[in-house]
Amino acid sequence: MNTDLVKYYKDRAKEYEKIYSKPERQEELAETSKILQEIFNNKDVFEIACGTGYWTERMALTAKTILATDINQAVIEIARQKEYSKQNVTFELLDIFDHPSKTKHKNIFAGFIWSHIKKQELPNFITALSSMMEAGGTVVIMDNNFVEGSNHPITKTDEFGNTFQTRKLDDGTSHLVLKNFPTESYFKEAIKELSTDVKFINLKYFWIAIISKK
């Protein structure tokens, strides 16, 4: 069983967006898209972990510009093929842990990356985020809630409290994938070194945290 997260997403790239076809999630997908479009309306956005560009494409409808980054070239190539009618999106291969952006950003979006960071490595992620943010800037973090029957079951929990799911791809390979599901209180405690000004929108299938840096 493969436990390499980067390899998993490379192998999964072409089938990644199947998760967005789940009928029970459609209402919230529309709601969260609208929330992001309102937050980033006419803003220059720096996107971390853009993946195949599902959220990039939706934010681009209202954003002024988006610099979309990911650690994985395979998903970026898929994201490039999407329709960006305003021609306001550029892409960059970037690992924020090894090479944090040298430019400060006013508006940052980090979608579905929090759940793939080990709890003991969150301080490094938050430090990287802080180094990229302008004073008075905003970072929006979005991820999944665990809903039994809609999410893959948790098949392993390690000594740090990290949870893992066993996932199978269309090619038949099996992968043990890190997927954490923080509570609102846990998230706010973890992020407090960055900011205590946090608006947490907790839906059924998704959560969105809007964080302002003083």
GIQUI-V78198 format. One record per residue. N is the residue number from 0. RES is the residue in one small letter. BURIAL is + if it has 24 or more other ideal C-beta (glycine too) atoms within 12 Angstrom, else -. Layout:
n: {N & N}
res: {RES & RES}
burial: {BURIAL & BURIAL}
This chain:
n: {0 & 1 & 2 & 3 & 4 & 5 & 6 & 7 & 8 & 9 & 10 & 11 & 12 & 13 & 14 & 15 & 16 & 17 & 18 & 19 & 20 & 21 & 22 & 23 & 24 & 25 & 26 & 27 & 28 & 29 & 30 & 31 & 32 & 33 & 34 & 35 & 36 & 37 & 38 & 39 & 40 & 41 & 42 & 43 & 44 & 45 & 46 & 47 & 48 & 49 & 50 & 51 & 52 & 53 & 54 & 55 & 56 & 57 & 58 & 59 & 60 & 61 & 62 & 63 & 64 & 65 & 66 & 67 & 68 & 69 & 70 & 71 & 72 & 73 & 74 & 75 & 76 & 77 & 78 & 79 & 80 & 81 & 82 & 83 & 84 & 85 & 86 & 87 & 88 & 89 & 90 & 91 & 92 & 93 & 94 & 95 & 96 & 97 & 98 & 99 & 100 & 101 & 102 & 103 & 104 & 105 & 106 & 107 & 108 & 109 & 110 & 111 & 112 & 113 & 114 & 115 & 116 & 117 & 118 & 119 & 120 & 121 & 122 & 123 & 124 & 125 & 126 & 127 & 128 & 129 & 130 & 131 & 132 & 133 & 134 & 135 & 136 & 137 & 138 & 139 & 140 & 141 & 142 & 143 & 144 & 145 & 146 & 147 & 148 & 149 & 150 & 151 & 152 & 153 & 154 & 155 & 156 & 157 & 158 & 159 & 160 & 161 & 162 & 163 & 164 & 165 & 166 & 167 & 168 & 169 & 170 & 171 & 172 & 173 & 174 & 175 & 176 & 177 & 178 & 179 & 180 & 181 & 182 & 183 & 184 & 185 & 186 & 187 & 188 & 189 & 190 & 191 & 192 & 193 & 194 & 195 & 196 & 197 & 198 & 199 & 200 & 201 & 202 & 203 & 204 & 205 & 206 & 207 & 208 & 209 & 210 & 211 & 212 & 213}
res: {m & n & t & d & l & v & k & y & y & k & d & r & a & k & e & y & e & k & i & y & s & k & p & e & r & q & e & e & l & a & e & t & s & k & i & l & q & e & i & f & n & n & k & d & v & f & e & i & a & c & g & t & g & y & w & t & e & r & m & a & l & t & a & k & t & i & l & a & t & d & i & n & q & a & v & i & e & i & a & r & q & k & e & y & s & k & q & n & v & t & f & e & l & l & d & i & f & d & h & p & s & k & t & k & h & k & n & i & f & a & g & f & i & w & s & h & i & k & k & q & e & l & p & n & f & i & t & a & l & s & s & m & m & e & a & g & g & t & v & v & i & m & d & n & n & f & v & e & g & s & n & h & p & i & t & k & t & d & e & f & g & n & t & f & q & t & r & k & l & d & d & g & t & s & h & l & v & l & k & n & f & p & t & e & s & y & f & k & e & a & i & k & e & l & s & t & d & v & k & f & i & n & l & k & y & f & w & i & a & i & i & s & k & k}
burial: {- & - & - & - & + & + & - & + & + & + & + & + & + & - & - & + & - & - & + & + & - & - & - & - & + & - & - & + & + & - & - & + & + & - & + & + & + & - & + & + & - & - & + & + & + & + & + & + & + & + & + & + & + & + & + & + & + & + & + & + & + & + & + & - & + & + & + & + & + & + & + & + & - & + & + & + & - & + & + & - & - & + & - & - & - & - & - & + & + & + & + & + & + & + & - & + & + & - & - & + & + & - & - & - & + & + & + & + & + & + & + & + & + & + & + & + & + & + & + & - & - & + & - & - & + & + & - & + & + & + & + & + & + & - & - & - & + & + & + & + & + & + & + & + & + & - & - & - & - & - & + & + & - & - & - & - & - & - & - & - & - & + & + & + & + & - & + & - & - & - & - & - & - & - & + & + & + & + & + & + & + & + & - & - & - & - & + & - & - & + & + & - & - & + & + & - & - & + & - & + & + & + & - & - & + & + & + & + & + & + & + & + & + & -}
